[in-house]
């Protein structure tokens, strides 16, 4: 049996998720739990423009539309790159940039650890 992957929070992603309304936070947390167990979230889409293997958990409830960008392709864990509430259909460029920068930081840190 495969082990459950750790969640590795990048930047302010943990606090950003904590700032979601209770119901949205619960849904997102449950979907991350699925990812930790190597299952697919119930509502997601690939976000390859952020980085290879990046996916977006899509949460919608009475309080709004929320997104969690993560990458789970690395054996050591599920990297949560960015969490946000969407106000429009299109994801703001600012949020995409944050996720891309954090993805690059993950790659850099993994290279450093592999070299040591």
C-alpha atoms as one frame of an Amber mdcrd trajectory, in Angstrom:
protein
   0.000   0.000   0.000   1.304   3.447  -0.877   1.817   5.935   1.905  -0.119
   9.139   2.327   1.780  12.113   0.966   2.583  15.065   3.189   1.165  18.486
   2.369   3.937  21.015   1.845   2.666  24.583   2.029   4.506  27.097  -0.149
   4.560  30.799   0.715   1.319  32.026   2.243  -0.783  29.198   0.798  -1.691
  27.720   4.204  -2.861  31.053   5.584  -4.669  31.798   2.331  -6.606  28.535
   2.663  -7.335  29.281   6.315  -8.889  32.565   5.156 -11.479  30.740   3.020
 -14.993  30.655   4.509 -15.598  27.554   6.638 -17.541  25.522   4.051 -15.136
  26.278   1.194 -12.167  25.504   3.469 -13.728  22.169   4.379 -14.326  21.205
   0.758 -10.802  22.230  -0.262  -9.328  20.346   2.704 -11.234  17.197   1.787
 -10.039  17.438  -1.816  -6.429  17.877  -0.655  -6.887  14.796   1.535  -7.866
  12.878  -1.612  -4.728  14.130  -3.349  -2.619  13.068  -0.355  -4.055   9.565
  -0.793  -3.117   9.674  -4.492  -6.700  10.121  -5.658  -8.041  12.804  -7.964
 -10.067  15.691  -6.535 -13.725  15.658  -7.559 -13.435  18.922  -9.545 -10.078
  19.902 -11.001  -8.294  20.955 -14.146  -4.655  20.897 -15.255  -2.682  24.136
 -14.965   0.364  23.276 -17.076   0.933  27.003 -17.734   2.054  27.253 -14.080
   4.338  24.231 -14.312   4.325  20.566 -15.354   1.995  18.519 -13.185   0.249
  21.519 -11.628  -3.473  21.143 -11.061  -6.245  23.376  -9.812  -8.839  22.206
  -7.296 -12.087  23.996  -8.065 -14.425  24.805  -5.179 -17.705  26.614  -5.468
 -20.149  27.176  -2.641 -22.651  29.803  -1.510 -19.861  32.208  -0.543 -18.056
  32.178  -3.878 -15.551  30.496  -6.169 -12.225  29.292  -4.753  -9.123  27.689
  -6.222  -6.183  25.709  -4.845  -3.142  25.291  -7.112  -0.989  22.300  -6.248
   1.547  19.886  -7.672   1.619  16.261  -6.522   4.025  14.729  -9.033   6.896
  14.628  -6.544   7.114  11.631  -4.229   7.900  13.640  -1.089   4.571  15.401
  -0.959   1.803  17.564  -2.313   3.036  21.116  -2.767   0.227  23.637  -2.304
   1.367  26.616  -4.347  -1.454  29.117  -4.002  -5.034  29.439  -2.741  -7.404
  32.174  -3.858 -10.964  33.346  -4.175 -11.988  34.194  -7.722 -14.111  37.258
  -8.415 -14.366  36.692 -12.185 -14.373  33.738 -14.589 -10.751  34.330 -15.561
  -7.982  33.708 -13.034  -6.163  37.005 -12.385  -2.643  37.197 -13.865  -1.324
  38.208 -10.444  -2.445  34.875  -8.991  -1.018  32.906 -11.901   2.312  34.718
 -11.437   2.361  33.917  -7.720   1.785  30.231  -8.449   4.477  30.169 -11.176
   7.054  31.842  -8.920   6.293  29.386  -6.122   6.520  26.452  -8.519   9.974
  27.630  -9.596  10.962  28.013  -5.920   9.918  24.397  -5.285  12.077  23.208
  -8.181  15.041  25.223  -6.936  14.706  23.906  -3.387  14.427  20.320  -4.623
  17.608  20.781  -6.690  19.456  22.164  -3.658  18.347  19.225  -1.509  19.336
  16.716  -4.187  22.795  18.284  -4.471  23.505  18.099  -0.731
